[in-house]
Amino acid sequence: MTAVEWLERLTALRAASGHEEVVFDELRRLLAPSFDRSETDAAGNLLLWRDGPPGAPRLLFTAHADQVALWLSKHLPGGFARFAAPAIDPVCLPALEVEAKGRHGVVGMLPPHLRQSGVEVKEGEKDLYIDFGPAQDLPAVGEPVYFATVPRLLGEDRFCAAGLDDRASVAAIALALEELQGEDLPVTVLAAFTVQEETGRSGAAYLCRETQPDAAVVLDVTFGQQPEVAEPDLPLLGQGAAVGIGPNVPPGLHRWLESTAAAEGIACQREPLPGDSGTDGWRLQVAGLGVPTALLSIPLTSMHSPQEVVSIRDVASCGHLLAALARSPLSWDHAGKGGTAWI
Amino acid sequence: MDLKELCLARGTSGREEQVRELVRSALPSDLDSLAVDRMGNLLVAQGQDRPGPRVLLLAHMDEVGLMVTGHTPDGRLRIRAWGGVPPSAVAGKSVLVGAAGLPGAIGRPPNHFHRGEGLATAKYDDLYVDIGAADANTAKSLAPVGEMITFDTPYRVSPDGSSAIGKAFDDRAGVWLALEMLRHTWDFPLHVAFTVQEEVGLRGAQVALRAVRPDLVLALEATAAADTPDAPPGRGTRVGDGPALTTLDRSSRADEGLREALARAGAAAEVPWQWRRGIGGGNEAGAAWLQGYRSAAVSVPCRYLHAPVSLISLRDLAAARSLLQRFLENVREVRGHD
């Protein structure tokens, strides 16, 4: 499938933290010809194995399968409900169409006509509510409530949907597995789709206990430049995935990503990360006896909003870069089994 | 190994190679094992076949610094802290950029234009490193995004030899102490982990601990001293009063048996020591505690911790060495250990 087809398929799914199974089902189904075996680990992460020759180094690609959501917290009389919205800007919410368990609702707001002049109208989540309509049973307390954004193209190269964090990265890994289908590889590729990143990066902590990869490439989305963000060094949409540089990435791994991209003519950018990268990779690097971890991030605007936007080209080239990494045996010779040459 | 040489070596979190090579060159030749793990920790051990508790000393190799995060059109470098460096401390300082150590200056508009405003509100957005590049392209090729920047601070000793002024005492003082302990042959298994990435979240130690699985852990550290005119009197750890033993900090409560044994060792060695005052901060003893290991910390008090220049008492450092030596000689007597 093409990048845009993967984005459409994956953003049609709703999978809040702890509710990732729908994404896993779709991946197992659509990628069936592209992996040798699959398993679900104790944390609930989906692992797709693409076996290399016996004794081959293990290369892990990982992205989180969950997305942010509102969480229904209390029923009110008349078909209304309160909700919690961790990590979501409440400014986006009034008059937003939402969906929970197939039921549609609207985040209600007081009409401007009824607002008392001089009284500050608070629109934090505590003052907001979801209106599911009076005739329906309400979804249970604790159910995730999703943005009902209809995914669509903006111009030729921008894809807009809710949940592109991190379905865009899931799409890139899927593209790589498809590209590698039937090829003989020098490595065993393990594609892991993690649970509960958005609620504390819990899934990644489990990931390396059993799998012991020799190196990992963690994909996530990152903040792309947009007008109201006064951070001049953020990556731009459409210029390729951003290769993280900082303590989360051993210098050798960073060089491997950049040189592979250069050799393949794949555009990429550099993302300075002097501390916590904010991704699963921060946990992964110090899991077990340590995992050499590289970070590859797809620039995205309006993160955690109902209108996340990525460049389709970035997603496609990111997938292509992953495939190229899986084919590059030279770097593995340098790394050795212990992986210390990455440092 | 000279403390000076250790302090002048350069290495921010994840970029400890130079420090690691220097430490490696200073190690005794009779070690049982020497390994660099996948994080970059340097793990050494002696006396592994001997009876007694497996003791692990932790000392981190990384130092705080800055990272190049971008370039201005006129060729200056935009920066962010690499580790906890307050922006108010970096303006007007000399730095070295990249592995090659390109000289740079953190400039500030002349006082005439702002009359000293902005100390409290200093932000990295307003601070730049000037490496003399004429334009953005020159700056990018000399100092690409992601390069480390360290403080270009000389190491100086006061005329009476009592104190040292320099950079990176946190934690090259700990590294020095660990190297000193490796000069002896002990009658129990002694492990030392020269760790990476302490300054960005106690990260190297987490991995080193899983490999070593020790019985007792001591973090050797530099801790913030607050015996300066602007600090509340009597509240802070004091430079010159000897090494500081931690009771409680933000990362853990020190193991009671270890704490007692360390205090006894201080008395037996007849050196000054102090309880670390204040319960803020944290160190690798906390990482050990979280993994279920008995741990404590011995710290050299250091003024201006995490700033481009800091100060320690060399007498405190020597006292820490004596205390540690006595502690290790009697390590079998640590209460609660069978």
HADDOCK unambig.tbl for C-alpha pairs under 7 A between the chains (distance, minus, plus):
assign (segid A and resid 233 and name CA) (segid B and resid 69 and name CA) 6.50 0.50 0.50
assign (segid A and resid 233 and name CA) (segid B and resid 70 and name CA) 5.62 0.50 0.50
assign (segid A and resid 245 and name CA) (segid B and resid 146 and name CA) 5.56 0.50 0.50
assign (segid A and resid 246 and name CA) (segid B and resid 14 and name CA) 6.92 0.50 0.50
assign (segid A and resid 246 and name CA) (segid B and resid 146 and name CA) 6.38 0.50 0.50
assign (segid A and resid 247 and name CA) (segid B and resid 13 and name CA) 5.68 0.50 0.50
assign (segid A and resid 247 and name CA) (segid B and resid 14 and name CA) 4.28 0.50 0.50
assign (segid A and resid 250 and name CA) (segid B and resid 14 and name CA) 6.76 0.50 0.50
assign (segid A and resid 272 and name CA) (segid B and resid 69 and name CA) 5.47 0.50 0.50
assign (segid A and resid 272 and name CA) (segid B and resid 145 and name CA) 6.30 0.50 0.50
assign (segid A and resid 272 and name CA) (segid B and resid 146 and name CA) 5.15 0.50 0.50
assign (segid A and resid 274 and name CA) (segid B and resid 67 and name CA) 6.28 0.50 0.50
assign (segid A and resid 274 and name CA) (segid B and resid 81 and name CA) 6.82 0.50 0.50
assign (segid A and resid 274 and name CA) (segid B and resid 82 and name CA) 4.85 0.50 0.50
assign (segid A and resid 275 and name CA) (segid B and resid 82 and name CA) 6.40 0.50 0.50
assign (segid A and resid 275 and name CA) (segid B and resid 83 and name CA) 6.78 0.50 0.50
assign (segid A and resid 275 and name CA) (segid B and resid 200 and name CA) 5.86 0.50 0.50
assign (segid A and resid 286 and name CA) (segid B and resid 203 and name CA) 6.45 0.50 0.50
assign (segid A and resid 286 and name CA) (segid B and resid 206 and name CA) 6.78 0.50 0.50
assign (segid A and resid 286 and name CA) (segid B and resid 207 and name CA) 5.92 0.50 0.50
assign (segid A and resid 288 and name CA) (segid B and resid 207 and name CA) 6.54 0.50 0.50
assign (segid A and resid 289 and name CA) (segid B and resid 207 and name CA) 5.21 0.50 0.50
assign (segid A and resid 289 and name CA) (segid B and resid 210 and name CA) 6.57 0.50 0.50
assign (segid A and resid 289 and name CA) (segid B and resid 211 and name CA) 6.61 0.50 0.50
assign (segid A and resid 290 and name CA) (segid B and resid 38 and name CA) 5.61 0.50 0.50
assign (segid A and resid 290 and name CA) (segid B and resid 39 and name CA) 5.82 0.50 0.50
assign (segid A and resid 290 and name CA) (segid B and resid 207 and name CA) 5.90 0.50 0.50
assign (segid A and resid 291 and name CA) (segid B and resid 38 and name CA) 6.61 0.50 0.50
assign (segid A and resid 292 and name CA) (segid B and resid 38 and name CA) 6.48 0.50 0.50
assign (segid A and resid 338 and name CA) (segid B and resid 38 and name CA) 6.63 0.50 0.50
assign (segid A and resid 339 and name CA) (segid B and resid 38 and name CA) 5.83 0.50 0.50
assign (segid A and resid 340 and name CA) (segid B and resid 36 and name CA) 6.88 0.50 0.50
assign (segid A and resid 340 and name CA) (segid B and resid 37 and name CA) 6.31 0.50 0.50
assign (segid A and resid 340 and name CA) (segid B and resid 38 and name CA) 5.00 0.50 0.50
assign (segid A and resid 343 and name CA) (segid B and resid 40 and name CA) 6.02 0.50 0.50
